[in-house]
Structure formats: C-alpha cells, structure tokens
C-alpha cells in the first residue's frame, strides 16, 4: 500500500486495508509494516488506520498479520 501527500501541508490519512465487505475481525492483531524503515502502524480489527504524512511525504506499507512469515 502506498500513501503519498502531494501538498505542502501535513495531513492525516484515514483508510481501511481490505475490502469494505470483508470480515469485521479479519485484521485483529495486524499492522502496516513500513517498508522504508519508519514506524509500523497497528490496524484496527476491521482494517482501519490513520497515518500522518508530512509535506510531500510518502509511506510504503505491507499488511502483516500475526503468523505471516517475513522475508529475511
């Protein structure tokens, strides 16, 4: 998942990982792993999240669920 702020002001982005009609607890314990080394973002059980992006900032994420293997 890629988030990009094309503006000069800091913004908060709210969203949801996964489909709108997905199971309500599908993301329990899951997080967004920051692929560029920043802070990881815990997901709500329904996949909801809020991320702050600085001016012209961007974040690249991968959804990580408990039990998923991470590449070395």
DSSP file (Angstrom, degrees, kcal/mol; ACC not computed):
  #  RESIDUE AA STRUCTURE BP1 BP2  ACC     N-H-->O    O-->H-N    N-H-->O    O-->H-N    TCO  KAPPA ALPHA  PHI   PSI    X-CA   Y-CA   Z-CA
    1    1 A X              0   0    0      0, 0.0    60,-3.5     0, 0.0     2,-0.5   0.000 360.0 360.0 360.0 134.5    0.0    0.0    0.0
    2    2 A X  E     -A   60   0A   0     58,-0.2     2,-0.4     2,-0.0    58,-0.2  -0.965 360.0-172.7-119.5 130.8    1.4    3.4   -0.9
    3    3 A X  E     +A   59   0A   0     56,-2.6    56,-2.3    -2,-0.5     2,-0.4  -0.983   9.2 179.7-119.5 134.4    0.3    6.7    0.6
    4    4 A X  E     -A   58   0A   0     -2,-0.4     2,-0.7    54,-0.2    54,-0.2  -0.996  20.4-151.2-140.0 131.1    1.6   10.0   -0.9
    5    5 A X        -     0   0    0     52,-3.3    -2,-0.0    -2,-0.4    49,-0.0  -0.901  10.5-176.6-100.2 113.6    0.9   13.6    0.2
    6    6 A X        +     0   0    0     -2,-0.7     2,-0.2    50,-0.1    -1,-0.1   0.341  57.6  84.6 -90.7   6.9    1.2   15.8   -2.9
    7    7 A X  S    S-     0   0    0      2,-0.2    49,-2.0    47,-0.2    50,-0.2  -0.559  81.4-121.5-109.0 172.2    0.6   19.0   -0.9
    8    8 A X  S    S+     0   0    0     47,-0.2     2,-0.3    -2,-0.2    47,-0.3   0.438  88.4  79.2 -91.3  -0.5    2.7   21.4    1.2
    9    9 A X  S    S-     0   0    0     45,-0.1    47,-0.3     1,-0.0    -2,-0.2  -0.828  87.5-107.6-107.9 147.4    0.7   20.8    4.4
   10   10 A X        -     0   0    0     -2,-0.3     2,-0.3    45,-0.1    44,-0.2  -0.497  44.1-170.4 -66.7 138.6    0.9   17.9    6.9
   11   11 A X  E     -B   53   0B   0     42,-2.5    42,-3.1    -2,-0.2     2,-0.5  -0.932  23.7-134.0-132.1 155.1   -2.2   15.7    6.5
   12   12 A X  E     -B   52   0B   0     -2,-0.3     2,-0.5    40,-0.2    40,-0.2  -0.951  22.8-158.3-106.2 129.0   -3.8   12.8    8.4
   13   13 A X  E     -B   51   0B   0     38,-3.6    38,-2.8    -2,-0.5     2,-0.4  -0.930   6.8-169.9-111.0 125.3   -5.0   10.0    6.1
   14   14 A X  E     +B   50   0B   0     -2,-0.5     2,-0.3    36,-0.2    36,-0.2  -0.919  23.4 135.7-112.2 142.0   -7.6    7.5    7.3
   15   15 A X  E     -B   49   0B   0     34,-2.1    34,-2.1    -2,-0.4     2,-0.4  -0.888  43.7-110.4-161.5-169.2   -8.4    4.4    5.4
   16   16 A X  E     -B   48   0B   0     -2,-0.3     2,-0.4    32,-0.2    32,-0.3  -0.983  18.7-136.7-144.3 128.3   -9.1    0.7    5.6
   17   17 A X  S    S+     0   0    0     30,-2.6     2,-0.1    -2,-0.4    10,-0.1  -0.680  74.3  16.8 -80.7 135.2   -7.0   -2.2    4.4
   18   18 A X  S    S-     0   0    0     -2,-0.4    -2,-0.1     3,-0.0     2,-0.1  -0.221 105.7 -36.2  94.1 173.8   -9.0   -4.8    2.6
   19   19 A X    >   -     0   0    0      1,-0.1     3,-1.6    -2,-0.1    -2,-0.1  -0.358  49.7-122.8 -73.4 150.6  -12.5   -4.8    1.1
   20   20 A X  T 3  S+     0   0    0      1,-0.3    -1,-0.1    -2,-0.1    -3,-0.0   0.831 113.2  47.3 -59.1 -34.1  -15.4   -2.9    2.6
   21   21 A X  T 3  S+     0   0    0      2,-0.0    -1,-0.3     3,-0.0     3,-0.1   0.200  87.9 122.6 -97.0  17.1  -17.5   -6.0    2.9
   22   22 A X  S <  S-     0   0    0     -3,-1.6    -4,-0.0     1,-0.2    24,-0.0  -0.191  78.3 -67.4 -71.7 168.7  -14.7   -8.2    4.5
   23   23 A X    >   -     0   0    0      1,-0.1     3,-1.5     2,-0.1     4,-0.2  -0.292  44.6-127.0 -57.6 139.8  -15.0   -9.9    7.8
   24   24 A X  T 3  S+     0   0    0      1,-0.3     3,-0.2     2,-0.1    -1,-0.1   0.710 106.8  35.8 -67.1 -20.6  -15.2   -7.4   10.7
   25   25 A X  T >  S+     0   0    0      1,-0.1     3,-1.6    21,-0.1    -1,-0.3   0.127  79.4 116.2-116.5  19.7  -12.3   -9.0   12.6
   26   26 A X  T <  S+     0   0    0     -3,-1.5    20,-0.2     1,-0.3    -1,-0.1   0.729  80.2  44.7 -63.2 -22.5  -10.1  -10.1    9.7
   27   27 A X  T >  S+     0   0    0     18,-2.4     3,-2.5    -4,-0.2    -1,-0.3   0.136  74.1 148.0-111.5  19.7   -7.2   -7.8   10.8
   28   28 A X  T <  S+     0   0    0     -3,-1.6    38,-0.4    17,-0.4     3,-0.1  -0.371  81.2   3.4 -57.7 124.0   -7.1   -8.5   14.5
   29   29 A X  T 3  S+     0   0    0     14,-0.3    -1,-0.3     1,-0.3     2,-0.1   0.434 104.2 130.2  79.9   0.1   -3.5   -8.1   15.6
   30   30 A X    <   -     0   0    0     -3,-2.5    13,-2.5    14,-0.1     2,-0.3  -0.389  34.2-173.0 -85.0 163.4   -2.4   -7.0   12.1
   31   31 A X  E     -CD  42  64C   0     33,-2.3    33,-3.1    11,-0.3     2,-0.7  -0.963  31.1-108.1-147.3 164.2   -0.3   -4.0   11.3
   32   32 A X  E     -CD  41  63C   0      9,-3.4     9,-2.3    -2,-0.3     2,-0.5  -0.886  34.8-146.2 -93.6 117.2    1.0   -2.0    8.4
   33   33 A X  E     - D   0  62C   0     29,-3.3    29,-1.4    -2,-0.7     2,-0.7  -0.750  13.2-130.1 -86.3 125.1    4.8   -2.6    8.1
   34   34 A X  E >   - D   0  61C   0     -2,-0.5     3,-1.2     4,-0.3    27,-0.2  -0.655  15.7-161.4 -76.5 114.1    6.7    0.4    6.8
   35   35 A X  T 3  S+     0   0    0     25,-2.7    -1,-0.2    -2,-0.7    26,-0.1   0.596  86.0  56.4 -75.2 -11.2    8.8   -0.9    4.0
   36   36 A X  T 3  S-     0   0    0     24,-0.5    -1,-0.3    -3,-0.0    25,-0.1   0.211 123.1 -95.7-107.3  15.0   11.1    2.1    4.1
   37   37 A X  S <  S+     0   0    0     -3,-1.2    -2,-0.1     1,-0.2     3,-0.1   0.558  82.3 123.2  91.9   8.7   12.1    1.8    7.8
   38   38 A X  S    S-     0   0    0      1,-0.2    -4,-0.3    -5,-0.0     2,-0.2  -0.019  71.6 -53.0 -85.1-163.3    9.7    4.1    9.5
   39   39 A X        -     0   0    0     -6,-0.1    -1,-0.2     1,-0.1     2,-0.2  -0.490  53.4-123.9 -74.8 141.2    7.2    3.3   12.2
   40   40 A X        -     0   0    0     -2,-0.2     2,-0.5    -7,-0.1    -7,-0.2  -0.502  20.8-136.2 -78.6 155.6    4.7    0.5   11.8
   41   41 A X  E     -C   32   0C   0     -9,-2.3    -9,-3.4    -2,-0.2     2,-0.1  -0.959  10.9-134.2-119.4 117.4    1.0    1.3   12.1
   42   42 A X  E     -C   31   0C   0     -2,-0.5     2,-0.3   -11,-0.3   -11,-0.3  -0.457  23.0-134.7 -68.6 141.7   -1.3   -1.1   14.1
   43   43 A X        -     0   0    0    -13,-2.5   -14,-0.3   -16,-0.2     6,-0.2  -0.708  13.9-116.5 -95.0 147.9   -4.5   -1.8   12.3
   44   44 A X    >   -     0   0    0      4,-2.7     3,-2.5    -2,-0.3   -14,-0.1  -0.386  41.9 -99.1 -67.5 160.0   -8.0   -1.8   13.9
   45   45 A X  T 3  S+     0   0    0      1,-0.3   -18,-2.4     2,-0.1   -17,-0.4   0.792 127.5  50.5 -55.1 -28.0   -9.6   -5.2   13.9
   46   46 A X  T 3  S-     0   0    0    -19,-0.2    -1,-0.3   -21,-0.2   -21,-0.1   0.370 127.0 -99.4 -91.5   5.8  -11.6   -4.1   10.8
   47   47 A X  S <  S+     0   0    0     -3,-2.5   -30,-2.6     1,-0.3    -2,-0.1   0.448  73.3 148.3  93.7   1.8   -8.5   -2.9    9.0
   48   48 A X  E     +B   16   0B   0    -32,-0.3    -4,-2.7    -5,-0.1     2,-0.3  -0.350  17.1 167.7 -71.4 150.7   -8.9    0.8    9.8
   49   49 A X  E     -B   15   0B   0    -34,-2.1   -34,-2.1    -6,-0.2     2,-0.4  -0.983  26.6-150.2-155.0 160.5   -5.9    3.0   10.2
   50   50 A X  E     -B   14   0B   0     -2,-0.3     2,-0.4   -36,-0.2   -36,-0.2  -0.991  18.6-178.8-135.9 130.9   -4.8    6.7   10.4
   51   51 A X  E     -B   13   0B   0    -38,-2.8   -38,-3.6    -2,-0.4     2,-0.5  -0.986  20.1-138.6-131.2 137.7   -1.4    7.9    9.3
   52   52 A X  E     -B   12   0B   0     -2,-0.4     2,-0.5   -40,-0.2   -40,-0.2  -0.844  18.8-166.4 -96.5 132.2    0.1   11.3    9.4
   53   53 A X  E     -B   11   0B   0    -42,-3.1   -42,-2.5    -2,-0.5     3,-0.1  -0.974  11.7-139.1-119.4 129.3    2.0   12.4    6.3
   54   54 A X    >   -     0   0    0     -2,-0.5     3,-2.6   -44,-0.2   -49,-0.2  -0.142  53.6 -52.0 -72.7 176.6    4.3   15.4    6.3
   55   55 A X  T 3  S-     0   0    0      1,-0.3   -47,-0.2   -47,-0.3    -1,-0.2  -0.304 128.7  -7.9 -54.0 126.2    4.5   17.9    3.4
   56   56 A X  T 3  S+     0   0    0    -49,-2.0    -1,-0.3   -47,-0.3   -50,-0.1   0.694 105.1 153.2  57.5  21.4    5.2   15.9    0.2
   57   57 A X    <   -     0   0    0     -3,-2.6   -52,-3.3   -50,-0.2     2,-0.3  -0.300  25.0-170.6 -79.6 163.1    5.6   12.9    2.4
   58   58 A X  E     -A    4   0A   0    -54,-0.2     2,-0.3    -3,-0.1   -54,-0.2  -0.987   9.2-164.1-150.1 155.5    5.0    9.3    1.4
   59   59 A X  E     -A    3   0A   0    -56,-2.3   -56,-2.6    -2,-0.3     2,-0.5  -0.996   7.9-154.1-141.3 138.4    4.9    5.9    3.1
   60   60 A X  E     -A    2   0A   0     -2,-0.3   -25,-2.7   -58,-0.2   -24,-0.5  -0.968  24.3-178.1-113.4 127.9    5.0    2.4    1.6
   61   61 A X  E     -D   34   0C   0    -60,-3.5     2,-0.4    -2,-0.5   -27,-0.2  -0.848  23.8-159.3-126.7 159.0    3.4   -0.4    3.6
   62   62 A X  E     -D   33   0C   0    -29,-1.4   -29,-3.3    -2,-0.3     2,-0.4  -0.995  31.4-119.2-130.7 135.0    2.7   -4.1    3.6
   63   63 A X  E     -D   32   0C   0     -2,-0.4     2,-0.5   -31,-0.2   -31,-0.2  -0.612  31.0-167.3 -73.9 128.1   -0.1   -5.6    5.6
   64   64 A X  E     -D   31   0C   0    -33,-3.1   -33,-2.3    -2,-0.4     2,-0.3  -0.975   2.6-167.7-122.0 119.5    1.3   -8.0    8.2
   65   65 A X    >   -     0   0    0     -2,-0.5     3,-2.4   -35,-0.2   -35,-0.1  -0.749  40.6 -84.5-101.4 152.0   -1.0  -10.4   10.0
   66   66 A X  T 3  S+     0   0    0    -38,-0.4     3,-0.1    -2,-0.3    -1,-0.1  -0.295 118.5  24.8 -53.8 133.9    0.0  -12.5   13.1
   67   67 A X  T 3  S+     0   0    0      1,-0.3    -1,-0.3    -3,-0.0     2,-0.1   0.230  87.9 133.3  93.0 -13.7    1.7  -15.7   11.9
   68   68 A X    <   -     0   0    0     -3,-2.4    -1,-0.3     1,-0.1     2,-0.3  -0.464  56.9-123.7 -67.3 140.3    2.8  -14.2    8.5
   69   69 A X        -     0   0    0     -2,-0.1     2,-0.4    -3,-0.1    -1,-0.1  -0.654  19.5-142.4 -82.2 141.8    6.4  -15.0    7.6
   70   70 A X        -     0   0    0     -2,-0.3     2,-0.1    -6,-0.0    -6,-0.0  -0.866  20.6-113.7-102.8 139.4    8.7  -12.1    6.8
   71   71 A X              0   0    0     -2,-0.4    -1,-0.0     1,-0.1     0, 0.0  -0.430 360.0 360.0 -66.1 144.3   11.3  -12.3    4.1
   72   72 A X              0   0    0     -2,-0.1    -1,-0.1     0, 0.0    -2,-0.0   0.510 360.0 360.0 -66.6 360.0   14.8  -12.1    5.5
